[in-house]
Amino acid sequence: MSDETGVVLLSSNKKEREAYENYADLFAIFKTTEKLERAYVRDAVSSKEYEPACQKLIGQYKTLWETLRDTVPDVQQFLVHYNMQCPMAAKRLIQSGMPATMEHGKPRYSQGSHSAVNIAGSVQAFITTMDSLKLNMAAVDQVEGFPSEFQGKEKVKSWISKLHSMPASQELTENETRQLLFDLESSYNEFMSVLPQLQGS
């Protein structure tokens, strides 16, 4: 379809135009994330620059995808359809849901007050999430804030990825809630047992 000036129009109404704009935004988020991931791997950006930029892109993706679920139920298929070839972005945005610095770990504990702040934040996140589960607050958006920065906790990382792939309104089943609480409590106890070593380092 084209207008009287010969310009090709992609949409004939506001709803179609908004859909194309959303597709363009999704395309841009994946391409930008792919560039960021490659720059990080090549050490062209520091961890300090990479992490907040990646978290912002993940947040933008999650927000946009919530509005596109009906029209783009399979993001992988969207990537194939538009020949995007963004394997690193797909892993980061669709599968992992967290920056590589959190997923693979980095030194988070330095000496002094910065170390105390990290420890306090981790403890608070563990306790808040466990209390939420005990109060039957099992919707994904109510429990997704548990600590992702605690190194070596594969159980916690796998729960973050699982929650990331679920809609915010979806309720965890009773078995999932029980397993998550168990995994959190065991990870918390392990964290508390290694805490003296972290403070002494």
N, C-alpha and C positions, 0 to 999 in steps of 0.2 A: 504494500500500500504506500502511496506517496501523496504529498500535498501538491498544491498548484505550482509550487516553485521547483518541483522535482525532487525534493528531499524525501528520503525513505523514512516512513514512520514505523516504529516497531510496535506501537500500541494504538488502539483506537479509543481507549477511555482511561480514566484515572486509575482504575483498579489494575489494568494491564501495565500501565506505566510504573506504578508502585512495585509490581511484581518484578519487572525488568530491573528497576533500581535496586531491589533487594538481591537479585541474582548478581548484579554488578558488585554490590557490597560484599557478598559472600566470596565472589571471585577474588576481589581485592584483598580480603582478609587472608585467604589461603596463599596468594602470591606473596604478600608481605611477610607472612609467617615463614614461608619457604626461604625467602631471602635472609630473614633474621636467623633462622636455624643454620643456614650455610655460613653466614658471617660468624656465628658463634663457634661453629666447628673449626673454621679456619683461623680462629683467634683474632678476627678483625674487630670484634666488640668484646668488651670485658663482661665478666659475670655481673658486675654492678649495673652496667647498661642493659645487658640482655634480659635479666630477670623481670624488672618492671615492664619493659616493652612487651615481653612475652605474656606476662599476666594480663596486660591490657588487651592484647589480641585474643587471648582465650576468653576473657570476659565479653568482648565484642562478639565473638563467634557464638558463645552460648546465648547471648541476648538475641542476636539475629536469628539463630536456628529455632528458638522458641516460636518466633513468628512465621517461620518457613516450614515447620514440620508437615503441614498439610500438603504443600506444593512440592517440597523436597524431602520426602520421607527417608531417602537413602542418599546421604551426602557423598558416599563413595561413588555412586552411580552418576551424580552430578559432576564429579571430578573427571570421570571417564567420558561422559557425554561431551564436555567442553575441552577434552584433551589437555587437562591442566598439568599433569605430571608434577605433582607436589608431594612426593612420598614423605618428606620430613615434616611438612605442615600437617599432613593427614595423621601421622603418628602423634604429633603434639596436640592437635586440636580434637581429633575424634577419639583416639585411643587413650592417651595419657591424661590430658586435661591439666597438666602442670608443667612448669618450665623444667628444662633438663637439669638445671642446677638443683632443683628440689628432688627430681626423680632419681638422679644418680648421685646426689649428695655433693656437698662441698663443705669446707671448714666453716662452721657456723658459730663456733664457740671461741671467742677471743678472751683474753684476760680482762679483768676489770668489770665495770658496770654493764658494758654491752653484753657480757656473758650472763650476768644476772637477769637482764631483761629477756634474753632468749629463753632461759630456763623458766622464768616466771610465765612467759607467754605460752610455752609448751604445756606446762602444768595446767594453766587455766583452760587451754583448749581441750585437753584430755578430760578434765573434770566436768566442764560445761557439756561436752558431747555425751559423756556417760550419764550425767543427770538428766539430760533431755530424753535419752532412750529409756531410762527408768520411769520417766513420767509419761511414757507412751507417745512421745512426740517423734513419730517415725517417718514423717514426710521427708523426702530427699533434701528440700531446702532448709529443713530444721536441723539436719545432722551433718551437712556437708562442710561445716567449718572446723573439723578436727585437724590436728596438726599434720602438715605435710612435710615439714622441714626436719623432722626427727630422723636422723640418718640410720640406715640399715633396717628400717622397719617395713619389710616387704608386705606384711599383712595390711598395714595402714595405707601403703601406696596402692595396693590392689583395691582396697575399699574406695579410695579417692577416685580411681579410674572407673570403678563400677558406678559410683554415685554420679560421676560426671556424665556418663552415658544415659542416665535416666532423666525423665522429665521432673521438674521441681515439685510438681504436685503428686507424683507417684508415691504411694505408701510402701514402706518396706514390709515384707511379710513378717509374721511372728517369728519364724525360724531365722530369717535374715537379721532381724533386730537382736535376737538372742545371740547369734554368731558374732555380729558386730560388737555388741557389748562385751562378749568374752574376749574377742581379739583386742579391743581397746584396753580392757583391764589388764590383760597379760602384757601388752606393749607398755602400758603405763608402769606396771610393776618392774618391768625390765629397765625402763628409763630411770626410775627412781633408784634402782640398784647400781646403775653405772654413773649416776649423778656425782658422787664424790670424786670419781676419776676425772670427769669432765671439768669439775671445779679446780682440781689439783693440777690440770695440765696447763 
